[in-house]
Amino acid sequence: MINFEVRNKHVVIAGGSRGLGKALGLELAEKGANILLLARGKEGLEKAQKEMLAVRQAPTQVIDIQCVDLIKPEACAIAMETYGIIPDHLFCVAGGTSPEQIGFLADMKPEGLISCLEINYYAAIFIAQVVLKLWVSKAPTAHSRHITFVSSNAAFVSIPGYIAYTPTKVAVRAFADTLRQELLLYGGKDAYQVHCAYPGCFISESFLAEAAGKPELTKMIEGSNIPEDKLVSQTESAQSVARKILKGLQRGDFFITVDFEGALLLNNMRGPSPRDHVFLDLLLAFLALIAWPFVRRDFDAKTVKYGKGQRSLGR
């Protein structure tokens, strides 16, 4: 069991104004953490702050907010300097997609590719760098400090339509993998811990909003081509995903998946990354080795069929 303490600790959530970031904040507030929420929109931050103040464990807990553009390294540095506290834990949750960031490469504008990279990769690595510099400038504390990145199941599987999004989540995984090793330079694994979570689809404002620009093929493959009311009822909530991520942190997992599909996909693509549960991971890797060729052929067949249909319509 890893030393992941949050009560009376200082936690920074980058991307904490909505969706999974806000859900994590609510869970951490209930557990007694002091929280700093970072995001661009003031209205969303104030709403999230109000909700967390309502559920905090004690009136002495501080729930602070700062408007910051996380894709700008200088803005991240100013935010942490203004905060004036060296955090115990950092959650890098900012990201997602908007309609202009989803689609097939031949149909997308360069601006969509660039902005997707910025919000899903730069918004994670710049704040992580700022916090890391604060940590290594001081002696390690008696308790472990943690950085948790949020990638996606998209890091393990290619789906047409996510051509801009998938590479950014692969990059986050690689960044977490490399940073885990680098942190061994500064006091060993007991001083600093890196984690990377891989949620699949879950209900959030951005998930529902992105449907407007999502190709039908993408919906077919990921199983979201159903009426919105059914999609909401059948898809996991952000709060449920947040709880599973926190359980993974309590277990000390480096890679955290939140469902069986994610665990299977992870172990199909683990490569040289550390294994948290050796025998289970090897079993899942074997199952994935057998299952994935059939899944891939199904995805390919759906793509070919969709392409033929679009061409027959003159698109």
C-alpha positions as CSV (number, residue, x, y, z in Angstrom):
1,M,0.0,0.0,0.0
2,I,1.5,3.3,-1.1
3,N,1.6,6.4,1.2
4,F,-1.2,8.3,-0.6
5,E,-2.5,10.7,2.1
6,V,-4.9,13.5,1.2
7,R,-6.4,14.6,4.6
8,N,-4.9,18.1,5.4
9,K,-2.7,17.8,2.3
10,H,-2.5,20.4,-0.5
11,V,-3.8,19.1,-3.8
12,V,-3.6,20.9,-7.2
13,I,-6.1,19.9,-9.9
14,A,-5.2,21.2,-13.3
15,G,-8.5,21.2,-15.2
16,G,-10.6,21.1,-12.1
17,S,-13.6,23.2,-13.1
18,R,-15.7,20.5,-14.7
19,G,-15.9,16.8,-15.7
20,L,-13.5,14.4,-14.2
21,G,-11.3,17.1,-12.7
22,K,-14.3,18.5,-10.7
23,A,-15.4,14.9,-9.8
24,L,-11.9,14.3,-8.3
25,G,-12.1,17.5,-6.5
26,L,-15.4,16.6,-4.9
27,E,-14.0,13.3,-3.7
28,L,-10.8,14.8,-2.4
29,A,-12.7,17.6,-0.6
30,E,-14.8,14.9,1.2
31,K,-11.6,13.2,2.2
32,G,-10.2,16.4,3.9
33,A,-7.9,17.8,1.2
34,N,-7.0,21.5,0.7
35,I,-7.5,22.1,-3.0
36,L,-6.4,24.5,-5.7
37,L,-8.4,24.3,-8.9
38,L,-6.8,25.6,-12.1
39,A,-8.7,26.2,-15.3
40,R,-9.4,28.9,-17.8
41,G,-13.0,29.7,-17.1
42,K,-13.8,31.7,-14.0
43,E,-17.5,30.8,-14.0
44,G,-16.8,27.1,-14.0
45,L,-14.2,27.4,-11.3
46,E,-16.4,29.4,-9.0
47,K,-19.2,26.8,-9.5
48,A,-16.9,23.9,-8.7
49,Q,-15.4,25.8,-5.7
50,K,-18.9,26.3,-4.3
51,E,-19.7,22.6,-4.7
52,M,-16.5,21.5,-3.0
53,L,-17.0,23.9,-0.1
54,A,-20.4,22.3,0.4
55,V,-18.9,18.8,0.8
56,R,-15.6,19.4,2.5
57,Q,-14.8,17.4,5.6
58,A,-14.0,20.4,7.8
59,P,-14.6,24.2,7.7
60,T,-10.8,24.8,7.9
61,Q,-10.2,23.2,4.5
62,V,-9.3,25.7,1.8
63,I,-10.7,25.4,-1.7
64,D,-8.9,27.9,-3.8
65,I,-9.3,28.7,-7.5
66,Q,-7.1,30.4,-10.2
67,C,-7.9,31.2,-13.8
68,V,-4.9,30.1,-15.8
69,D,-4.2,29.0,-19.4
70,L,-2.4,25.7,-18.8
71,I,-1.0,25.6,-22.3
72,K,1.3,28.5,-21.4
73,P,4.3,27.6,-19.2
74,E,4.7,31.1,-17.9
75,A,1.1,31.2,-16.8
76,C,1.6,27.9,-14.9
77,A,4.6,29.3,-13.1
78,I,2.8,32.5,-12.1
79,A,-0.2,30.4,-10.8
80,M,2.0,28.3,-8.5
81,E,4.0,31.4,-7.4
82,T,0.7,33.1,-6.5
83,Y,-0.5,30.1,-4.6
84,G,2.6,30.2,-2.5
85,I,2.3,26.6,-1.2
86,I,4.3,23.6,-2.4
87,P,1.6,21.0,-3.2
88,D,1.7,17.4,-2.0
89,H,-0.2,16.1,-5.0
90,L,-0.9,17.2,-8.5
91,F,-3.6,15.9,-10.8
92,C,-3.2,16.7,-14.5
93,V,-6.8,16.3,-15.8
94,A,-7.2,19.1,-18.3
95,G,-8.0,17.9,-21.8
96,G,-10.7,16.3,-23.9
97,T,-12.0,17.2,-27.4
98,S,-14.2,19.7,-29.1
99,P,-16.1,19.2,-32.4
100,E,-13.3,20.8,-34.4
101,Q,-10.7,18.4,-32.9
102,I,-12.6,15.3,-34.1
103,G,-12.8,13.9,-37.6
104,F,-10.8,12.3,-40.3
105,L,-7.4,13.9,-41.1
106,A,-8.4,14.8,-44.7
107,D,-11.4,16.8,-43.4
108,M,-9.7,18.6,-40.4
109,K,-8.2,22.0,-40.2
110,P,-4.7,22.4,-38.9
111,E,-6.0,24.6,-36.1
112,G,-8.0,21.6,-34.7
113,L,-4.8,19.4,-34.7
114,I,-2.8,22.1,-32.9
115,S,-5.4,22.9,-30.3
116,C,-6.0,19.2,-29.5
117,L,-2.2,18.8,-28.9
118,E,-2.2,21.9,-26.7
119,I,-5.1,21.0,-24.4
120,N,-4.3,17.3,-24.0
121,Y,-0.5,17.4,-23.8
122,Y,0.9,20.8,-23.1
123,A,-1.7,21.4,-20.5
124,A,-0.4,18.4,-18.6
125,I,3.4,18.7,-19.0
126,F,3.9,22.4,-18.3
127,I,2.1,22.4,-14.9
128,A,3.9,19.1,-14.0
129,Q,7.3,20.7,-14.8
130,V,6.5,23.7,-12.6
131,V,5.4,21.6,-9.6
132,L,8.3,19.2,-10.1
133,K,10.8,22.1,-9.9
134,L,9.2,23.2,-6.6
135,W,9.5,19.7,-5.2
136,V,13.2,19.1,-6.1
137,S,14.2,22.6,-4.9
138,K,13.4,21.4,-1.3
139,A,14.3,18.2,0.6
140,P,11.9,15.3,0.2
141,T,9.1,15.2,2.7
142,A,8.3,12.3,5.1
143,H,5.3,11.4,2.9
144,S,5.2,10.6,-0.8
145,R,4.3,13.2,-3.3
146,H,2.3,12.2,-6.3
147,I,1.7,13.4,-9.8
148,T,-1.3,11.7,-11.5
149,F,-1.8,12.1,-15.2
150,V,-5.1,11.3,-17.0
151,S,-4.6,9.7,-20.4
152,S,-7.3,7.6,-22.0
153,N,-8.1,4.1,-23.4
154,A,-7.5,5.9,-26.7
155,A,-3.8,5.6,-25.9
156,F,-4.1,1.8,-26.5
157,V,-6.4,1.6,-29.5
158,S,-6.8,3.5,-32.8
159,I,-10.3,4.6,-33.8
160,P,-10.9,6.6,-37.0
161,G,-12.1,10.1,-36.1
162,Y,-9.7,10.4,-33.1
163,I,-6.7,11.1,-35.4
164,A,-5.9,14.3,-33.4
165,Y,-6.8,13.0,-30.0
166,T,-5.2,9.6,-29.8
167,P,-1.5,10.7,-30.4
168,T,-1.8,13.2,-27.6
169,K,-2.9,10.5,-25.1
170,V,-0.1,8.2,-26.2
171,A,2.2,11.1,-25.6
172,V,0.9,11.6,-22.0
173,R,1.5,7.9,-21.4
174,A,5.1,8.1,-22.6
175,F,5.6,11.3,-20.6
176,A,4.4,9.6,-17.4
177,D,6.6,6.5,-18.2
178,T,9.7,8.6,-18.6
179,L,9.0,10.9,-15.7
180,R,8.6,7.9,-13.4
181,Q,12.2,7.0,-14.1
182,E,13.5,10.6,-13.9
183,L,12.0,11.0,-10.4
184,L,14.2,8.2,-9.1
185,L,17.0,10.8,-9.4
186,Y,15.5,12.8,-6.6
187,G,15.1,10.4,-3.7
188,G,13.7,7.1,-4.9
189,K,10.2,5.8,-5.4
190,D,9.2,6.5,-1.8
191,A,9.7,10.3,-2.3
192,Y,7.9,10.8,-5.5
193,Q,5.3,8.7,-7.3
194,V,3.9,9.1,-10.8
195,H,0.6,7.6,-11.9
196,C,-1.3,7.6,-15.2
197,A,-5.0,6.8,-15.4
198,Y,-6.8,5.5,-18.4
199,P,-10.6,6.1,-18.4
200,G,-12.8,5.1,-21.3
201,C,-15.9,7.0,-22.2
202,F,-17.6,8.6,-19.3
203,I,-20.4,11.2,-19.1
204,S,-19.2,14.8,-19.0
205,E,-20.1,18.1,-20.6
206,S,-17.3,17.7,-23.2
207,F,-18.2,14.1,-24.0
208,L,-21.8,15.1,-24.9
209,A,-20.7,18.3,-26.7
210,E,-18.1,16.5,-28.9
211,A,-20.9,14.3,-30.4
212,A,-21.8,17.2,-32.7
213,G,-18.6,16.8,-34.7
214,K,-18.0,13.0,-34.2
215,P,-18.2,11.0,-37.4
216,E,-20.8,8.2,-37.4
217,L,-18.1,5.6,-37.9
218,T,-16.4,6.7,-34.7
219,K,-19.7,6.4,-32.8
220,M,-20.3,2.9,-34.3
221,I,-16.9,1.6,-33.2
222,E,-16.9,3.1,-29.7
223,G,-20.6,2.2,-29.2
224,S,-21.9,5.7,-28.8
225,N,-24.3,5.7,-31.8
226,I,-27.4,5.5,-29.6
227,P,-29.9,8.1,-28.4
228,E,-28.5,10.6,-25.8
229,D,-30.8,9.4,-23.0
230,K,-29.6,5.8,-23.4
231,L,-26.0,7.0,-23.8
232,V,-26.2,8.8,-20.5
233,S,-27.8,5.9,-18.7
234,Q,-25.4,3.3,-20.1
235,T,-22.1,5.2,-19.7
236,E,-20.2,5.5,-16.5
237,S,-20.3,8.8,-14.6
238,A,-17.3,11.1,-14.0
239,Q,-17.8,10.6,-10.3
240,S,-17.6,6.8,-10.6
241,V,-14.4,7.1,-12.6
242,A,-12.9,9.5,-10.1
243,R,-13.5,7.0,-7.2
244,K,-11.8,4.2,-9.2
245,I,-8.8,6.4,-9.9
246,L,-8.5,7.2,-6.2
247,K,-8.7,3.5,-5.3
248,G,-5.9,2.9,-7.8
249,L,-3.8,5.5,-6.1
250,Q,-4.4,3.9,-2.7
251,R,-3.2,0.6,-4.2
252,G,-0.1,2.3,-5.5
253,D,-0.8,1.5,-9.1
254,F,1.4,3.2,-11.7
255,F,-1.1,2.6,-14.5
256,I,-4.7,2.8,-13.4
257,T,-7.5,1.4,-15.5
258,V,-11.2,1.8,-14.6
259,D,-12.8,-1.2,-16.3
260,F,-12.1,-4.6,-17.8
261,E,-11.8,-3.3,-21.3
262,G,-9.2,-0.8,-20.3
263,A,-7.2,-3.4,-18.4
264,L,-7.3,-5.7,-21.5
265,L,-6.2,-2.9,-23.8
266,L,-3.4,-1.8,-21.5
267,N,-1.9,-5.2,-21.2
268,N,-2.1,-5.6,-25.0
269,M,0.1,-2.5,-25.3
270,R,2.1,-2.4,-22.1
271,G,5.5,-2.9,-23.6
272,P,8.4,-2.1,-21.2
273,S,6.2,-0.2,-18.7
274,P,6.1,-1.6,-15.1
275,R,3.5,-4.1,-14.2
276,D,1.5,-3.5,-11.0
277,H,-0.1,-6.9,-10.7
278,V,2.2,-9.3,-12.5
279,F,0.2,-12.5,-12.8
280,L,-3.1,-10.8,-13.6
281,D,-1.4,-8.5,-16.1
282,L,0.2,-11.5,-17.8
283,L,-3.2,-13.3,-18.0
284,L,-4.9,-10.2,-19.5
285,A,-2.0,-9.8,-21.9
286,F,-2.6,-13.4,-23.1
287,L,-6.3,-12.9,-23.4
288,A,-5.7,-9.7,-25.4
289,L,-3.3,-11.5,-27.7
290,I,-6.1,-13.9,-28.6
291,A,-8.9,-11.4,-28.8
292,W,-7.4,-8.3,-30.4
293,P,-6.9,-9.7,-33.9
294,F,-10.6,-10.3,-34.1
295,V,-11.5,-6.9,-32.7
296,R,-9.1,-5.2,-35.1
297,R,-10.6,-7.0,-38.1
298,D,-14.0,-5.9,-37.0
299,F,-12.9,-2.3,-36.7
300,D,-11.3,-2.5,-40.2
301,A,-14.4,-4.1,-41.7
302,K,-16.6,-1.4,-40.3
303,T,-14.3,1.3,-41.7
304,V,-14.3,-0.2,-45.2
305,K,-18.1,-0.5,-45.2
306,Y,-18.5,3.1,-44.0
307,G,-16.1,4.3,-46.7
308,K,-18.0,2.5,-49.4
309,G,-21.3,3.9,-48.1
310,Q,-19.9,7.5,-48.1
311,R,-18.5,7.2,-51.6
312,S,-21.8,5.9,-52.9
313,L,-23.4,9.0,-51.5
314,G,-20.8,11.1,-53.3
315,R,-19.1,12.3,-50.1
